[in-house]
Amino acid sequence: MTNSAVSTATLWVSDTYSQLAQHQNPTNARNMSAYTKDRFAFLGIPKPVRAELQRRTWAGRPRGVAAIEAIHALWAIPVREAQYVACDLVKSESKHWAPEEGLLALEAWITTQSWWDSVDTLAVHGVGTLLKRHPDAVWPTVQRWIYSENMWLNRTAMISQLGFRAETRTNWLDEALSAHIHSKEFFHRKTIGWALRDYAKTNPRWVQQWVDAHPELSGLSRREVLRLLGSREGA
């Protein structure tokens, strides 16, 4: 990336963040932080207001690979709204990234400032986009994440095919979910159910057979998927 591209990305981040900072609301900020169990500081800007402020600079956003530099800069700002803007950039630009540049950056973002509200966007709209476009190049990295000690990388691997429908590789899905079927971690259990529930919209028979073949499946995971399947076991 050229220095001018980095400079343009940095200027856009500065301009966009200044728009947000002018509308901070301390009361909202406290409430929003409490919702995340005080993991993050907030400016206190509700999503509709943030979206409107973001639109003022959006046409000039960094495109393609230049967006990665902007997202790194946004990720380093210690207020959560900055990461929300970054996630919108991921949605917009990840389809233009090559696997080698995109995966390295995505892993860094997934494992810092980590919570479900950012990780899920990065997993589905970042990693999932790359996996769908470049499956053979991307899967080895996602497969490595299945066995990582980082819970958020595990979660990413489990939901990286969300929305793939008939293009879902069931052997990949099975490996990602089976690796954590005995976990006591809430997010593992919740994610297993979510991934199965999503694929059940396309292939309910496969999902029902998978659930039946895994009696050790946690009650939380089972309830998540069976309420869609309408299984004979009940919701």
Backbone torsions as a table, in degrees:
resi	resn	phi	psi	omega
1	MET	NA	138.1	-178.3
2	THR	-77.7	159.8	177.0
3	ASN	-61.3	-34.2	-179.8
4	SER	-66.7	-36.1	178.1
5	ALA	-66.8	-40.9	177.4
6	VAL	-62.8	-43.4	-179.7
7	SER	-61.9	-43.0	178.9
8	THR	-62.5	-42.8	178.9
9	ALA	-62.6	-43.6	-178.9
10	THR	-64.8	-41.1	178.8
11	LEU	-64.7	-40.2	179.0
12	TRP	-64.2	-41.9	177.9
13	VAL	-61.6	-45.5	-179.6
14	SER	-61.7	-43.5	-180.0
15	ASP	-65.3	-44.8	-178.7
16	THR	-66.5	-43.5	-179.3
17	TYR	-65.1	-37.1	178.8
18	SER	-63.5	-35.2	175.1
19	GLN	-59.7	-43.0	-179.3
20	LEU	-69.6	-45.8	-174.5
21	ALA	-60.6	-28.9	179.7
22	GLN	-70.2	-12.7	-176.0
23	HIS	-119.3	24.5	-179.6
24	GLN	-67.7	150.1	-177.2
25	ASN	-134.8	103.6	-174.3
26	PRO	-58.5	-36.1	179.9
27	THR	-66.5	-48.5	175.7
28	ASN	-59.3	-39.4	-177.4
29	ALA	-59.8	-42.5	179.1
30	ARG	-64.3	-42.6	180.0
31	ASN	-66.5	-40.5	-179.1
32	MET	-68.9	-36.8	177.2
33	SER	-66.6	-40.1	178.6
34	ALA	-61.2	-34.7	-179.9
35	TYR	-63.3	-29.9	177.0
36	THR	-95.5	20.5	-179.5
37	LYS	58.5	36.0	177.3
38	ASP	59.0	29.5	175.8
39	ARG	-76.2	-26.0	-173.3
40	PHE	-135.4	150.6	169.7
41	ALA	-87.0	148.9	-179.8
42	PHE	-129.0	155.4	167.4
43	LEU	-79.8	-24.1	179.0
44	GLY	90.5	33.5	-177.4
45	ILE	-104.0	116.4	178.0
46	PRO	-61.1	154.5	-175.1
47	LYS	-55.8	-44.7	-180.0
48	PRO	-61.6	-37.8	179.0
49	VAL	-69.6	-43.3	177.7
50	ARG	-59.3	-42.4	-180.0
51	ALA	-61.9	-40.1	179.7
52	GLU	-67.0	-42.9	178.5
53	LEU	-65.8	-39.2	-179.1
54	GLN	-63.9	-34.2	-179.0
55	ARG	-62.3	-24.4	-177.3
56	ARG	-65.2	-28.2	-178.6
57	THR	-115.5	-3.4	-168.6
58	TRP	-61.9	-35.6	-178.3
59	ALA	-61.9	-26.2	-179.3
60	GLY	-97.9	14.2	-177.2
61	ARG	-62.3	152.6	174.5
62	PRO	-64.9	137.8	-176.7
63	ARG	-109.5	157.3	175.3
64	GLY	58.0	-136.2	-176.4
65	VAL	-64.9	-26.2	178.8
66	ALA	-62.7	-25.7	179.2
67	ALA	-64.7	-28.5	-179.9
68	ILE	-60.6	-43.6	178.8
69	GLU	-62.8	-40.5	178.8
70	ALA	-65.1	-40.4	-179.9
71	ILE	-66.1	-40.5	175.3
72	HIS	-56.5	-44.1	-178.8
73	ALA	-65.4	-43.0	178.2
74	LEU	-64.7	-37.7	-179.0
75	TRP	-64.9	-25.5	-178.2
76	ALA	-83.9	-11.6	179.3
77	ILE	-78.9	126.9	-171.4
78	PRO	-82.7	40.6	169.7
79	VAL	-133.7	144.1	-169.4
80	ARG	-67.5	-31.6	-179.9
81	GLU	-59.1	-29.8	178.1
82	ALA	-64.3	-39.5	177.3
83	GLN	-69.8	-30.3	176.7
84	TYR	-67.0	-40.0	174.9
85	VAL	-62.2	-43.0	178.9
86	ALA	-59.6	-40.8	179.6
87	CYS	-64.6	-35.6	175.7
88	ASP	-65.7	-35.2	175.3
89	LEU	-65.5	-38.8	176.3
90	VAL	-59.0	-46.8	179.4
91	LYS	-58.3	-39.4	-175.6
92	SER	-76.8	-37.8	-164.4
93	GLU	-115.6	-11.6	-173.0
94	SER	-62.6	-26.5	179.9
95	LYS	-65.6	-15.0	-179.8
96	HIS	-95.3	-1.5	-174.6
97	TRP	-90.6	145.4	170.4
98	ALA	-79.8	150.4	-177.4
99	PRO	-54.2	-43.5	-174.1
100	GLU	-64.4	-33.5	179.5
101	GLU	-86.4	-36.8	-176.9
102	GLY	-71.8	-44.0	-175.8
103	LEU	-66.1	-39.8	179.3
104	LEU	-61.1	-45.0	179.2
105	ALA	-67.8	-44.2	-178.5
106	LEU	-61.9	-39.8	178.4
107	GLU	-62.4	-39.2	178.6
108	ALA	-63.2	-42.7	-178.5
109	TRP	-72.0	-37.7	-179.9
110	ILE	-62.8	-34.8	-173.5
111	THR	-96.9	4.8	173.1
112	THR	-130.4	152.4	-175.5
113	GLN	50.1	43.0	-167.2
114	SER	-86.1	128.0	170.0
115	TRP	-162.3	163.7	-172.7
116	TRP	-59.4	-31.7	-174.0
117	ASP	-68.7	-26.3	174.3
118	SER	-96.0	-42.5	-176.2
119	VAL	-59.6	-40.3	-177.4
120	ASP	-64.7	-38.6	176.3
121	THR	-66.5	-44.6	179.4
122	LEU	-63.0	-38.5	-178.1
123	ALA	-68.3	-47.3	-173.5
124	VAL	-82.4	-48.1	-173.1
125	HIS	-93.4	-14.1	175.8
126	GLY	-102.9	-72.7	-178.8
127	VAL	-62.4	-44.8	-179.2
128	GLY	-60.5	-40.3	178.2
129	THR	-62.5	-44.8	179.2
130	LEU	-67.7	-39.5	-178.8
131	LEU	-64.3	-38.7	-179.8
132	LYS	-69.6	-36.2	-177.2
133	ARG	-83.8	-30.7	-175.7
134	HIS	-135.8	61.1	-170.6
135	PRO	-57.3	-45.7	-175.5
136	ASP	-68.6	-31.8	179.8
137	ALA	-79.2	-30.9	-172.2
138	VAL	-92.9	-34.9	-173.5
139	TRP	-56.5	-41.2	179.9
140	PRO	-55.7	-36.6	177.5
141	THR	-70.5	-45.9	178.7
142	VAL	-61.6	-39.6	178.4
143	GLN	-62.0	-39.6	176.6
144	ARG	-61.7	-38.2	-179.5
145	TRP	-64.7	-27.6	178.4
146	ILE	-53.9	-38.4	-172.2
147	TYR	-103.2	10.4	177.8
148	SER	-67.8	156.2	173.1
149	GLU	-80.5	-6.0	179.5
150	ASN	-89.6	117.1	-176.5
151	MET	-59.0	-34.3	-175.6
152	TRP	-74.4	-31.3	172.4
153	LEU	-68.5	-38.3	174.0
154	ASN	-57.5	-48.1	-178.7
155	ARG	-60.6	-42.5	178.9
156	THR	-59.2	-45.3	179.9
157	ALA	-61.3	-37.8	-177.1
158	MET	-70.1	-32.7	-175.9
159	ILE	-109.9	10.5	-176.9
160	SER	-66.0	-19.5	178.0
161	GLN	-101.7	12.2	179.0
162	LEU	-55.6	129.5	179.7
163	GLY	83.5	2.9	179.9
164	PHE	-74.2	-20.4	178.8
165	ARG	53.2	-123.0	-174.9
166	ALA	-68.1	-14.7	178.5
167	GLU	-85.9	-0.5	179.8
168	THR	-61.1	130.8	173.4
169	ARG	-88.0	103.7	-173.4
170	THR	-67.4	-27.3	176.7
171	ASN	-67.7	-34.8	176.0
172	TRP	-69.9	-43.9	179.1
173	LEU	-61.0	-45.3	179.5
174	ASP	-59.3	-44.9	-179.3
175	GLU	-63.8	-43.8	-178.1
176	ALA	-63.8	-39.6	-177.6
177	LEU	-80.5	-42.3	-176.9
178	SER	-61.9	-31.0	-177.6
179	ALA	-63.0	-22.4	-175.3
180	HIS	-123.3	18.0	-174.3
181	ILE	-66.8	-23.9	179.6
182	HIS	-95.5	1.0	-176.9
183	SER	-67.3	144.2	174.8
184	LYS	-93.6	-5.0	-177.7
185	GLU	-68.6	129.0	-178.5
186	PHE	-55.3	-47.0	-175.3
187	PHE	-67.8	-32.0	173.4
188	HIS	-62.9	-50.0	-176.3
189	ARG	-63.9	-43.5	179.7
190	LYS	-63.8	-40.9	-176.9
191	THR	-68.6	-38.9	176.7
192	ILE	-57.3	-47.7	179.4
193	GLY	-63.0	-39.2	-179.5
194	TRP	-65.5	-45.9	-179.5
195	ALA	-62.5	-42.2	178.4
196	LEU	-66.9	-41.9	-179.7
197	ARG	-61.8	-40.2	178.8
198	ASP	-63.9	-45.6	-178.1
199	TYR	-72.2	-23.8	178.3
200	ALA	-63.4	-22.3	177.0
201	LYS	-67.0	-24.5	-179.1
202	THR	-101.0	-42.7	-173.8
203	ASN	-138.3	72.1	-177.0
204	PRO	-61.5	-30.3	-179.7
205	ARG	-64.8	-45.8	179.5
206	TRP	-60.6	-44.2	-178.2
207	VAL	-64.7	-44.1	179.2
208	GLN	-61.4	-41.1	178.8
209	GLN	-65.9	-37.3	178.9
210	TRP	-65.2	-44.8	178.8
211	VAL	-62.6	-45.0	-179.7
212	ASP	-62.4	-32.2	-178.2
213	ALA	-80.8	-5.8	-178.0
214	HIS	-126.8	75.1	179.8
215	PRO	-63.8	-18.0	179.3
216	GLU	-78.9	-3.6	179.6
217	LEU	-55.6	134.4	-177.5
218	SER	-64.6	156.3	178.0
219	GLY	-59.9	-38.5	179.4
220	LEU	-62.9	-48.6	179.5
221	SER	-61.6	-43.6	-177.7
222	ARG	-62.8	-44.7	-179.7
223	ARG	-63.8	-38.8	-179.5
224	GLU	-58.0	-43.1	-175.4
225	VAL	-87.8	-36.0	-173.3
226	LEU	-73.9	-20.3	177.5
227	ARG	-70.4	-18.4	172.8
228	LEU	-89.3	-42.1	-177.7
229	LEU	-66.9	-27.0	-174.2
230	GLY	66.0	38.4	-174.5
231	SER	-60.7	157.8	175.8
232	ARG	-62.6	-17.4	-179.8
233	GLU	-79.9	-12.2	179.2
234	GLY	88.1	169.4	-177.4
235	ALA	-93.1	NA	NA
